[in-house]
């Protein structure tokens, strides 16, 4: 008996851009322009189950039988149609069992101490300068060796310096860079370095060293003085904007090996996306500006309210319109949140997990404990091993499989499931006490943001596709 077919709604999202109907193929995060035949087949089978013969007969007055037959084969291959009328088909969960972790990145928490006392800081192992705990060189070496032991066949690796304020342990950073350059170089491998800094400890000598070794730099700064000084303060409670502004000017005047980005933390009362971007990009001269909204911080008074979070996404879309306008003129305005989304769409990136934490990347705390990522150092989440004993594979596999199994979550049928993959582990941990729990509190906003990204992406592809070769490809290669 000939099986019935029906549209698999969980794998299909339709969106119109500029009057053109598009199909977002959810399993592969790919975009297709919907032609008339495809649309007619999907529309016919959306509300009812029909056999192949019945579909061909129903569409015979509009389309040739062989064309309909070919379309049915292609749509079935893409899992946009399924036999048996199963319109809610969900891909079965397939457990993983990593024997080796395909690491490319290790984050070294070189110091728990910080010379600032930012009011919203999430770091649970943060110390004042007087109580700082620094990573030993031997621990750092074991971390590098673990990276190579777990994943010896990579061509390129990344070593990230984090803290506290990582530059407060610059001697160790220099030792690690020297050791890494020799170790990876002897193996014919490439190694990149990067760090996130509050910029206060930058000097000409430090900047020149970082430039010579091509250490990527991201600066934590929250915008103009009135915004920045609200939370980014010294241990004594003084604002730091004037110091940071001078240091950023010095940095951008001397450092040229890689683009320098600004990382903005958005807390309650600080939601003016355009003003912050304009100041950091146009006035201070950062190459990119990225925004991190706080919705689940340990101190609830700093979390954005639902209304503020909605305003943030509205502001991001407004800035995205400026990004689009510039892109059509073959310029980039350095809005990294949208830039990353466009990169994922352009490359068809499919995420079963929200990020590389625990798979492509782990973080090592100052004592050598292996953590899921840098946000978890000092937290109550169990370690995933140590650099001396190695990664605890059973514990890691158990964690990853719990997050991969979306069968009992709303993620299983969500149209952005392969772009969001349930959201940030740490945000889930902070909000729900469980890193496995999906970040349901802004799902609708994220779905709308992805739809906006699809609109921007397809518009650029139609009107100025060269933009991607000029700005997306070099960014990924770097």
N, C-alpha and C positions, 0 to 999 in steps of 0.2 A: 504494500500500500504506500502510495506517495505521501511523504511527510509534509505537514503544514509548516509554513515559514511565518515569522513575525519579526518586526523591528526590535533590536536589542537596545532599548532606551538607555540602559546604564552605560553603554559604550559610545553614545552619540550625543553631541551637543551642537545645535544649529544656531548660528548667529549671522546677522546681516551687517555688512560693512559697506557703506556707500551705496546701498541698494542692492549689493550683490550677496546672494545667500552662500554661506560658507558652512562646511562641515568640520567640526573639531573632533578628530578621531581620538577618543579618550585613552584607549590602551597604549597608543604610541605617541600621544601628544603632538599629532601631526594635523595640518590644516589642508583642506581640499576645497576647491570651488565646486559647489553643487550644480551639476548640469540638470537639464530638464528631466531626462530619463531617470537619473538617480533619485531626484526629488519625488517623481511620480511613484516609483517603487516604494520608497520609504513611507510616503504619505498613505499609500494604499494599505501597507502592512502594519501601520502604527496602531490601528484600532482593531484589527482583525487578523486571524490566521488563515492563510490561503496556501494551497499547494502551488508548486511551480507552474503547473498547467493552468491553474485558475488565474494566476498573476498574468501569464502571457495572454490569456484570453481577455482578461479585463483591460489590458493595455493595448490590445491589438489595433484599436482604431487610432492610436497615437504613435505607436512604435513598432518596428519590425520585430518579429518573434525572436530571431537570432540575437538582436541587440538586447532584448529583455533578458534572454537566457544568459548572455555574457555578463550583464549587470548583476544578475542574481548570483552568479558564481563569484564575482569580485566582492560583492557586499557580504557574502557568506564567509569568504576568505578573511575579510577584515573584521569578522565577528560583529558586523552591524545587522546581520540577519542570522537567526538561529532556527533550527528545525524544532518541531514539537510545540511551537507557540510559546517558547520560553523567553518572554520579553524582559525578564529580570535576571538573566544569567550573570553569575558572579564567577570570576576565575578562581578555581580552587587554590587554597593556600598550600604552598610547597615549602616545607621546613628546610632550613639550611644547616649545614654542619661544617663550619670552617675549621680546617686543620691548620692552615696558615692564614693570617690576617693580611689582606692585600694593602698594607699601609704605604702611603706616600708621604704622610705628614706626621710630625711629632711636635706637640706644643709643650715647651718647657717653661714651667712656672719658676723662673729663676729667683724670685724674691716675693715673700708675702707682704713686705713693707711697702708703703706708699707715702710720699711726702704731701699728698693731698688727703682731704677727708670728704669726698663727694657724698652728699647726703643719701643718694639713691643706690650706692654701690652694692652689687649683688654678691660680691666675693665673700664667701663665708670663712675663708682663711686669711682675711685681710688684717694686717697689723700696722701699728704706727711705726715710724722710723726707729724709735727706741727699742721696739720689740720685734723687729723684722727677723725673719728666718730665711736664710739664703740657701739656695741649692749648692751642693758641693760639685766640684768638677768631676769627680768619680761617678756621681749619679747621672750627670749629663752624658758622660761617655757611655755608660750603660744604656741610656736611652737611645743614643745613636746606634749602638750595636744591636739593640733590640729591633730597631727599625729595619736594619739590614738583614737581620736573622729571619724576621717574619716575612719580609718581602724583598728577596735578593735580586729579583729580575726586573725591577723598575729601571727606567732610564733616567728618571729625574725625581728628586726628593725635595721636601720642604721642611725646614726647621724654623719654628715660630717661637719668638721670645715673648713671654707674658709675665704678669705680676699680679698684684702690686704694680709698682712702676718698674718695668724691666730695666730701664737705664740706671736705676739705683744699684744695679749689680753689673755694671758695664765690664769690669775685669773678667767676670765669668763669660759674658757674651763674647768677648774677644777670644778667650781660650776655646770656646765651643766652635767659633767660626774657623779658627786656625786648624783645630782638630778635624772638623768636618771637611774643609777644603782639601786637606791632605788625604783623609780616609776615602772620601767619595772619588777624588781625583785619581787615586791609585787604582780604583776599580773601573775607571772610565765612565763614571757616573757624574751627572750634574746635580748640584744642590743649590737651592734658593733659600734666602733668609728673609724674614719679615718680623715686624714688631708693631705693637700698638702702644702709644705713649701719650702722656698728658702734655708733652713738649717742654715742660718747665726746666728740665735738666739739659736741654740741648745747648751746645756751644759750638763755635766754629770748628774746633778740633774733633768733637764728637760727630758733627754732621759730615765732615770730610772723611772720617773713617767709615761711616755708614755708606756714604756715597761710593767710596773706593771698593767696597765689598758688595755693592748693589743690594743693600738690605732694604726691602720694601717697608714703607712707613705709612701707618695710619695714625692720625691725630684725633684724640677724643676732645671734641669742642662742641658746645651746644648753641653756637650762633653769636649774635651781637652781645655786647656787655650785659644788658639787662636780663637776657635769658641765661647766658653762661654763668654769671655770678650768682644766680639764684641757688644753684646746687653744687657747682664745681668750685669748692672753697678749700682753703688751707686748713691744717690741723687747728690753727688758731681762729678759724671762722672768717677769714678775709677772702674776698673775691679774687679770682686768678686771671680774669680776662686780659688785663693790660699786660701781664707777664707773658701769657700764652700768645697774644697777638704779636708781640715783639719777636718771640722765639719762632713763630711761624714765618714771619717775614724773613728772618735770618735763614731758616731752613729752605724756603722756596728760592732764595737768592743764590744758594750755594749747592743745593742738591739737585741733580739732574739725571740720575741713573734710572729712576722709575717714577711713574706718576704718583703723587702724594694725595691720599684721600682723607676726607674728614668724616668722622663717625659721630653722629648726633643722637643723643638720648632724649626722647620725648617723654616728659612727665606731665602731670596735671598742671594746667596753666601755660604750658609751652607746646603749642600746636600750630603756630604760624609757619607752615612749610615754606611758603614762597619767600618770606622775609629772611628766614634762616638760610635757605639756599642762596638767595641773592647776595647776602653778606659774605658767606663763605666762598662762593664761586667767583663772584664778580669783584668783591672788595678785597678779600684776602688772597684769592688766586689758587684755591685748591683745584685739583684736576677732577675730582669726583666728590660728591656729597651723598652719604647714605644715612637713612633715618631708621632708628630702632625704637618703636613705640613700647612703653612699659605698661603692661596690663596686669602683670602678675608678680610684682616685686614683693620682697619680704616685708617692706614697710608700705602698708596699704594706702597711706596718705599721698604717696607719690604716683600711684597707679592712675592712668587715664580713665575717666568715667566712660561709660558706653557712648554718651553724646560726644565727648571729646575724641574718642577713637573714630567715630563716624566722621567728624570734622577733619581728622588727620587724613583719612582715606580720600575725602573730598579734595583736600589740599594737594594730595599726591596726584590725583587725576588732573587737577588744574595745572600743576607743574608738568605733568605728562603731556599736556597739550602744547606747552612751550617746547618741550623736548621734541615732539613731533614736528613742530614748525621749524625748529633748528635742523632736524634730521633731513627734512626735505630741501634744506639749503646746504646740505652736506656738512653740518656742524654738529658737535656734541656738546650739550650743556652739563654733562657730568652728573646726571641724576642716576646714581648707581642702583637704586631699587628697581627702577624700570629697565635699566640697562641689563640687569641680571635676568629679569623676566624675558626680555626680548632674546637674550642669549639662549635661554632654555627653549624657547619656541623655535628659534632659528636652527638650533642643533637637534631638535626633537628629543631633548633630554627627558628620560623617563625615570622617575624616582619611586622606588619601592620603599625607601626610607627617606626621612626629611633632609638628612645631610650626611656627610661622611663620618660622623662621630661613631667610633667603635668599629669602623670598617676601613676607611681610607685614612682616618686620623684618630689619634688618642692624645690625651694630655697627661703629662707627668708632673706630679706635685713636687714640692721641694724635698720631700723625703724619698721620692722614688716610687710612690704609688701610682698605678695606672688608672686613670679616670676616663669616663666616657668622653668628656670634653673639658675645656678650661673652666667652664661655668660650674662644674661639679667639684672642683678641688676644695676640700674642706667641708663638703656636705656630708650628710648622713647616708647618702647612697653608697652601697658597698663598692669597694675597689674591684677592678677587673684584673687584678694581679699586681706585680711589682716588677721593676726593671731587673732586679736580681733573680727573681724566680720565673719571670716571663708572664705572658698574658694568660689569664684563666679562661681557657677556651670554653669549657662547659658553661661557666657563668655568662660569658659574652654571647654564646650561641643561644642560651636560654632567653636573654634579654632581647636580642634581635628578633628571634622567632615570635616572641610575644607582640612586638610592634609590627612585624610583618603580617601577622594574622589579623586581618581586618574583618573577618567574617561576621563578627557580632558588633560591629560598629557602623556608624553612618558613613564612614569613609569608604566602605565597600561599594557603594553605589554613587559616590560623589563625583561630579564631572571634573574636578581638579585633583582627584586622588593621586595621580601620577606626577603632579607638580608640587603639591603640598605634602602629601604622604603623612598627614596627621599633625603636622606642625612641630615646633621646637620641643625637644625633650625637656629642656630646663624650664621652659614656660609651663609645660604640663606639670612638672615636678613642683614648681612654685605655687601654681594655682590649685592643683588637685592633690598634691602630695604623691603623685605617681607619674613617672616619666613616660609610662606606656599610654596613658590616657590622652586621647586626641584633644587638640585645642579647639573645642567646640565654640568658644565664646566669640570668635570672629569669623566663623565659616562663611556667612553671607557676604561679609565685606571682602573676604579673600576671593570668593567666586566672582564678585563684581569687578575686583581688581584684575583678575585674569582675563575677564571679558574685555576690559579696557585695554589690556596688553595685546590681545588679539587684534583689536581695532587698530592700535598703533602699528603693530607689526605688519599687518596686511597692507595698510596705507603706505608705509615706507617701501615695502616690497613692490608695490605697484608703481610708485612714483619716483623712487630713488633707491633701487636695490644696491647701488654701489656703496651706500652708507654702511652696510654690513661688512663689506670687505675692508673698508677703511677704519671702522671703529670697533666692530664686534670681534672679528678674527684676531687682530693684534692684541686686544685685551685678554683673550683667552690664552693666546700663545705666551703672553708675559707671565 
